[in-house]
Amino acid sequence: MVVSPAQAGQEPHKMLGTRRTPTRRRCAPTRSFGRWLGAWLITGAALGPLADVVLAQEEAPGTATAEDADAQDGLAGGLSVEEARRLLAEPLPDALDARYALLQRQWPAARRIEDRARQIEIARALMTLGRGRPGGEGWIRLYLITEYTWGSSGTALAACEPLMADRQLSAAARAAVALRQTYFLANGGQDRNVMLRAWSRADALAAEALKQQPGLPLTIDRLQVRSEVERLTGDGAAAVATLRQAVARSRELLRTGGESRVDADTLRQWQGWLDGSQGMLVYALVAQGRTREAADIAQDNLALWRAGQLEDGPGARWHYRAATALNASQQHEEALAAARQSEAMLAKANASAASQTRWLARQEIVRALLGLKRWVEADQAYRQFLEELGGDGVARSRAQDNRLSALLAAKAGRLDEALETAERTLRYRTRIYGQDHPQTRESAGVRAVVRLLRGDTGGAMSDYEQLFAATLDRSDGWVDLDARGFRGFVLGLAFDEFLAQAARRAIAGEALPPAVVDRALQIADRRKLGSTQRALADSTARMLAATPELRGLLDQEQSLRKAASGQYSQVAALIAEEDKLRKELAGEAFKALPKEQRKPREDALKALRQQLLAQQGAASSARETLAVQRQKLAAAYPAYADLITPATPGAAVLSARLRVGEGLLVVHALDEQTLIWLLRADAPAQFRAVPEGASALARRVKALRLRLDLSAMPAGRETPLAQALPELQSLHRELLSPLNRQGLQTLIVAGDGPLAGLPLAALVTEAPAAGRPVAWLLRQHAVVQLPSGASLQALRRAGPSAAAPKALLGFGDPAFDRSAVAPTSPGPQTSQAPKAAQTPQAKPGMSARHLLAPTPTRAAGSYDAQLGFRYADIPPLPETRAELVAIARALGADPVADLRLGPAATRSAVLTAPLADRRVLAFATHGLMPGELPGISKPALALAAEADETASPLLELDDVLTLRMNAQWVLLSACNTAAGEQGGAAMSGLVRGFFFAGARSVLATHWAVESASAAALTSAALQPADTRAGGLRRAQLQIADGQEGQGQWTHPYYWAAYALFGDPAQ
């Protein structure tokens, strides 16, 4: 019986640290089996291989093989270190059966003491001796994993081909080898095409083997490897769907075992498939940004542990998996508790400090402390973990990061140690890569932070310029410095320290050099894009599939990048060899040798240095070839380059893109300060900082939104608007009033963080006066939003386009539940009217998580399984039908021919419609932001359920990138489409996706809008005007001044919700 978090009496994400003993009585054999099963699950151990033996303990990318091969927890068969050593000391008998039996007992012993060489030796022997024996072929897979992880990856890969060609092996064994080969290639940085060819062969071998002898273990193995291929080819969503299948098949396998009463050893190994598949799914979901789903899976398994249905082994694993999901969702306190619980459980089980599993728990402790900015604790924990690794080179290479060590030492006040570490790392990278490589410049950035904290501002600025040259001055530097994992922390800390120092100096009244102001602006603008770049890159798979020429250029770029990386790896190997030989020649023992004995070694050192120089030249040449390929790609597909590797223009470039009367306002909130820039075409850049950070602003914005968004208030308990006006004026006075905005008709705002959730047009510029209208900022400026300043450059570089011939194509009132549609005779594409609602209608202000009925009542289609909720239970939006009809009539469009309503408002209708001939595209539906509902990892629009239940009804960012349009307006008249404070980054990505598809502007809403006022305002905004921004401002003022709606809509709720993204002038 599966126990949910609710059944366990615990709230999700607050269930750490207490295990409840089940009340039912257990017999001793059951308890014994449970403990053994727990030990097996966490170590991947098996006392003896069976047919289809597997150790499916795969985790995050790059850790899976180690999870399979390592005795991470020291629980191997319950052996003590002394028992393991005694067992390994036993001589191998000559009789093959006895030798085979002893080797099987020695295998867990070698893992217990983590003798890697002995593990490989034993696995190789068992692979040979196991042939022809029941279950003996299982050792082949285990040997390959062990060799690849702890021995020679080249040897492991070389062994795959002859094994696959060996017809004496079963088809299942050869398929398992082919799958391992693919997995090794996928995680070893091999050429993408080589990996895909290997996968094609492995998939075919697995299909043939399953045809001869169906078996769920091989099916699951195949699914797990397929998910890795999908992940590495950029289709993370497909990887998640594949792993869900692997989990379902694993459960099916366990049900089969329970029904057929298989032996205990087999059942234990089958349980490992479920644990491994779910573990991989957690990491895949985290990579997709679906952290809530990942955390839910972990918490469900922790509920089983608390109920006594899982032992401490898997319980420890699920604690650190939960920590991974919680850290990724910024719940660092909860993540820290979960990771520390995992660490304590592993330590109690005598897990080796050098094991992979122990590090998976410990790295989450470090990440949580970094997220909490508890620098001293993070420093102490990280140093302790490294010290406990001892001389294990593999474990140390996995955990050691000199950049992190230097920065933590600096933040902890050990500035001399930090500087020494940073300089040593910089020297080493300079030797390998040269001075101009992004890796070297990143190390200079680490030293810059240390110097800044030491008070060496001049030296820090010099180092920072090297980092800026690799990141701000060339967009492809972000490809080389992929800001994930600890690198994301390193770069983020380096940039934030620069910004914080600039803010402190400005607040103190210091006039900053223009170069510092300009660099700070570039950093802030780039930081706005950082959180969306990964989602955009991950969303291009469908678009690239339809653009083979671009896909070919990208494949060439990837191959050249890996070739250059390989060349630099050879440089590093030669440097290591040179250092070793140089130290030997500097030793007293060598100096004491006769001259004739010294000369060969001296000549060898000279030859090695010549070889090193040649290799450095080859690496530099490979780098230049890569740069040429990137230039070729950007020239051929500039829109793609703007999307994936956007430039980071400075103040001069952005000011040159502005027209007279336009101002670009860039706002960036740090922890303790907020930085503000105002650029205009006819004056120098203005810069100021205020001593109020993101948390304080977030509290103020939240309070203001509650007063502005009437839909969020209970009926009859609305807060009087007068109570909000002083705070709206205070915010304007503190942030904007000191800036010279005279003569600006349009304010283009590139803001992120808390202020992204507040419509700035509703700020108040002066104290209210009796008998006078409220002095909204809207009265001074039209307000337009952009994802970043760089977006303005991209939009205006594209230039104007000819207007499309047709007015409108709209999609609204989607039929989320097809069974609720009343059957009628075939009619126009505006569709049939819905039956009386089977589910509650959406109400203004409902958050996405409250859209679903509490008790699902309908059978789930297959897309429901992928999403994780019943799509038919989303409440309908019948009022959007009238809204779209009103807009169509205002634009002179045909409501029958130009609107797709009800069941016709499908994703497939959008994807197949000719959009390029419409000036306005309108979507009136629910907007879903990442994390609001299960399965939603990217911003999406909820459209009608498809007739094909296997098809997703969500129009996601991936789909938007494939569209081709020439729309002056894209209207997102939907709940939550401007995302508020929580989803600003996601909305930014969606807006940039529409820009890429050809839209000139996107009109979204900060909160759920009221339909009658929405129809009036939108219709008025779309009427001809000098600029789109001016048209929207005119329409908003008509509502605010009571010219529409008989004066009932003057509250900002009715007019301030609208956010115009795009070029305000075209």
ABEGO torsion letter per residue (X at the ends): XBBBAAAAGBBBGAABGBBBBBABBBBAAAAAAAAAAAAAAAAGBBABBBBGBBBBABBBBGAAAAAAABBAAGABGGBBAAAAAAAAABBBBABAAAAAAAAAAAAAAAAAAGBAAAAAAAAAAAAAAABGBBGAAAAAAAAAAAAAAABBAAAAAAAAAAAAABAABBAAAAAAAAAAAAAAAAAAGBBAAAAAAAAAAAAAAAAAAAAABBBAAAAAAAAAAAAAAAAAAGBAAAAAAAAAAAAAAAAAAAAAAAAAGBBAAAAAAAAAAAAAAAAAAAAAAAAAGBAAAAAAAAAAAAAAAAAGABBAAAAAAAAAAAAAAAAAAGBAAAAAAAAAAAAAAAAAAGBBAABAAAAAAAAAAAAAAAAAGBAAAAAAAAAAAAAAAEABAAAAAAABBAAAAAAAAAAAGBAAAAAAAAAAAAAAAAAAAEAABAAAAAAAAAAAAAAAAAGBAAAAAAAAAAAAAAAAABAAAAAABBBBEAAAAAAAAAAAAAAAAAAAAAAAGBBBBAAAAAAAAAAAAAAAAAAAAAAAAAAAAAAAAABAAAAAAAAAAAAAAAAAAAAAAAAAAAAAAAAAAAAAAABAAAAABBAAAAAAAAAAAAAAAAAAAAAAAAAAAAAAAAAAAAAAAAAABAAAAAAABBBBBBAAAAAAABBBGBBBBBBBBBAABBBBBBBBAABBBBBBBBBBBAAAAAAAAAAAAAAABAAABBBGABBBAAAAAAAAAAAAAAAAAABBABGBABBBBBBBEAAAABBAAABBABBBBBGBBBBBAAAABBBBBBABAAAAAAAAAAEBBBBBABABBBBBGBBABAAABBBBBBBBAAEBBBBBBABBBBBBGBBAAAABBABBABBBBAAAAAAGBBAAABBBBAAAAAAAAAAAAAAGBBAAAABBBEAABBAAAAAABBAAABABBBBBBBBBBBGABBGBABBBBBBBBBABAABBABBBAAAAAABBBABABBBBBBBGAAGEAAAAAAAAAAAAAAAAAGBABBBBBABBBBAAAAAAAAAAAABBBABAAAAAAAAAAAAAAGABGGGAAABAAAAAABBBBEBAAX
